[in-house]
Amino acid sequence: MVEQTVRPATRPVPPVTPAPAAPRRRGPGAAPWLFLAPYLVLFTTFTLVPAVYGLWISLHEWDYLLPGKPFVGVDNYGALLDSGSAVYESFWQSMQATGIFTVFTVPLLVALPLGVALILNRAFPGRTFFRAVYFAPYVLSVAVVGLLWRFVLDPNLGVVNAGLGAIGLPGDTPWTTGLPWAWISLVGVTVWWTLGFNAVIYLAGLQDIPRELYEAASIDGGGKWAAFRHVTLPGLRPVLLFIVINTVLASANMFGQAYLITQGAPGQETRTAIMYIAEEGLRNYRMGSAAAMSYVLTLALLIISLIVFRLFREKDPS
Amino acid sequence: MNPSLTRRGLLGLGLGSGSAVLLGACGGDGPNPVVGGGGQNAQPAATTYTGPDVTLAFWNGFTGGDGPIMKSLVDKFNQANQNIKVSMNVYEWADYYQKVPAAVSTGNGPDLGIMHVDQLATNAARGVVLPLDDVAQSLQLDEAAFSPPVWRAGVYNQKRFGIPLDVHSLGMFYNKKVLEQAGLDPDKPPTNNDEYMSALETLKGKGIQGHWATPFPFTGSHQFMSLVWQFGGQIFDEQGTKATFAEQPGQQAMTWLVDLIQKGYSPRNVAQDADLLALQNGKAAFNWNGIWTINTLRQAEGLEWGVAPLPQIGTQPAVWASSHNFVQFKQRSQDQNKLTAGKVFINYISQQSLEWAKGGQVPARRDIRESQGFKDLIEQASIGTQIDNVHFLPSVPGIGDVMAALDTAVNEAILLRKPPAQALADGANKANQLLEQNAKKYGG
């Protein structure tokens, strides 16, 4: 994607020569560039320039208020690989936290919404109501979701443990302060919160699959499963790719839920990479170090995205 | 470093805008000597302002019940001073500490603000706030007018950067009904370790876990630090170059907290704020919490509660505290009138700090603390009796970053993930790394 967007910027605009020999215009002229210009300006100002500037920052010991911002070369990156440095353990623990969260949320957020969308795509009374119900949590802000679940899941005072205790199950599970419970809570809350969004995208994708294909499948003697396998899934491929990539990136950027529900506890087990980077850069004002961490995280996400793209491409029957 | 006579003379001769530049050149204070700072602007007592009309931007983080009180003080000030208009902006503290330096660096900073005492050194080193020695001098404020630990805490690199408004320490909040139910005297809360332990044991006999030990910074870390000081220890050494909280007193303090759980006086896995909620709904008897809790508990209907100084668990009385301090921010170009008007404002609010105390604070000023008006505020006065035993963090830039290591140690020990000594040792190692990093960054 980046490639496509960047390329036009570097290619010189073909000179428009008013040649009388060619009364009709030869190329598209300047029009596409003019249409692209507004976005290009925004993209350059808010994405390209900061990205390059960030790389520059990551090569310094950078506090924007201190007059001296010594150039340290790749020291900030080196510290991330040096087990004796102050950031090594914290950073990789936060990367691990992000990894754990992503590995558990992505499959759930790819599969469950698909099931929900398939059900909601059928005609039954109250369909619109249920569509709204599943989408509803998504409109809540992370602050509301976080605070709500922090109280609901409180190990000693929360309603979840009280309920479990009342029906004879263990009522002292440390949902927000122990492992693996904190992860179960964070993954569960996130799935509940964002499931509706993916379901709506799936729903739109499902409605784009031509009905004739299903008819053809049933004429060919294919059952429900065969129709799902050979019509629905291939028809959803572009949507599926979008959902997988989008969910991976969203999960890898998880911040609010852990910040509000567990505060990174127990210890720093649920402090995600974004939480740590924000702390390092914006609270401790070590912006060079934080920028270096961001680039390592970006690199990891870039590689994962490429792998996902590759997986979806190879599935294409040649 | 006092402003020399010549500088004052110079100021007296020419108060024009040019002199600020001139003075800035001979200032040389802080890493960002573009603006000379208040240190060079001493004038006779700035209790009144007679210059042209000025508007002062005053930012703070009073988002709780204290916000409206400060607002009404500001309104009163505006009415009393027709030529000064103070406009107040409130942000969440966390946002505030990010926003203010950014605003100052772009030249859009406010004129006045409030900062916690442990933020002063960081913001002084980063060139966000101005030295205020002359304000203290012209307002004739000194150690005797406050309390030595409170007054000294605002100094960094031999310069004063904050004028204390209040002191907020921990206190021991207790649920009177719960104590009564357990057969304890609700008017005589425990004052030492023996009394405290026997009260907890009695409560346990009635099925009540008396003191919920929280693993979170608010206020688990504050309780731990109070206990370290009580056992005669320190969190950091004098110069703030080495973490000492893992030493013997630290281990005693942490063991005491963890034992609350081991002995059944506290449940395991106490979540954020659950300790205070437990006090409110009668599941706990005691909660060592900040003075700001007064406002929370006042709103709890039907709750009978009291507050006392922390019991003396260790060998000496001691309690964690912080303090709100007035600060003046650096500006691109220094406006002498605004600086003077700012002093008038600081002086005014400081003298009105009895009103401020009503919102759940202990005034920093001794005269107000010792007035009958303050003594009538029973809860605040009770917490205020600890004033001479309050402890602050050392005045070292970046000390806030380092506290994260202590918070993690408290979290891991109280969640029983690591034995106290090991959690503390790991935390201290991490803290030492961060201290070293900061010393390098801020130039020692």
Contacts between the chains, C-beta under 8 A, distances in Angstrom:
chain1	res1	chain2	res2	distance
A	61	B	441	6.8
A	63	B	126	6.9
A	63	B	441	6.9
A	64	B	102	7.9
A	64	B	105	6.3
A	65	B	32	7.5
A	65	B	101	5.6
A	65	B	104	7.9
A	65	B	105	5.6
A	65	B	126	4.2
A	65	B	127	5.9
A	65	B	128	6.7
A	66	B	31	6.0
A	66	B	126	6.4
A	66	B	127	7.7
A	66	B	441	7.5
A	66	B	442	7.9
A	67	B	31	5.1
A	67	B	32	6.1
A	67	B	127	7.9
A	68	B	31	7.5
A	85	B	433	7.8
A	86	B	430	7.3
A	86	B	433	3.9
A	86	B	434	5.8
A	86	B	436	7.8
A	86	B	437	5.5
A	150	B	271	7.1
A	150	B	272	6.8
A	153	B	271	8.0
A	154	B	271	4.7
A	154	B	274	5.5
A	155	B	267	7.9
A	155	B	268	7.8
A	155	B	269	4.2
A	155	B	270	7.6
A	155	B	271	5.7
A	155	B	274	7.7
A	156	B	212	7.7
A	156	B	267	5.1
A	156	B	269	6.8
A	156	B	270	6.3
A	156	B	271	7.0
A	156	B	274	5.5
A	156	B	278	7.2
A	156	B	283	7.9
A	157	B	271	7.7
A	157	B	274	5.4
A	157	B	277	5.7
A	157	B	278	6.8
A	157	B	281	7.8
A	157	B	283	7.6
A	158	B	271	7.9
A	172	B	267	8.0
A	172	B	268	7.6
A	172	B	269	7.5
A	174	B	268	7.3
A	174	B	269	3.9
A	174	B	415	8.0
A	176	B	269	8.0
A	176	B	271	5.2
A	176	B	272	7.9
A	177	B	215	6.8
A	177	B	269	4.3
A	177	B	270	7.7
A	177	B	271	5.9
A	177	B	415	5.8
A	178	B	269	6.1
A	178	B	415	7.2
A	263	B	216	6.5
A	263	B	272	6.3
A	265	B	215	6.5
A	265	B	216	7.3
A	265	B	411	5.4
A	265	B	415	7.0
A	266	B	215	7.7
A	266	B	411	6.5
A	266	B	412	6.9
A	266	B	415	4.8
A	266	B	417	5.7
A	267	B	408	5.9
A	267	B	411	5.9
A	267	B	412	4.7
A	267	B	415	7.6
A	267	B	417	6.0
A	268	B	408	5.8
A	279	B	404	7.3
A	282	B	98	5.8
A	283	B	97	8.0
A	283	B	98	7.6
A	283	B	400	7.3
A	283	B	401	7.0
A	284	B	398	7.0
A	284	B	400	7.8
A	284	B	401	4.1
A	285	B	126	7.3
A	285	B	398	8.0
A	286	B	437	7.8
A	286	B	441	7.5
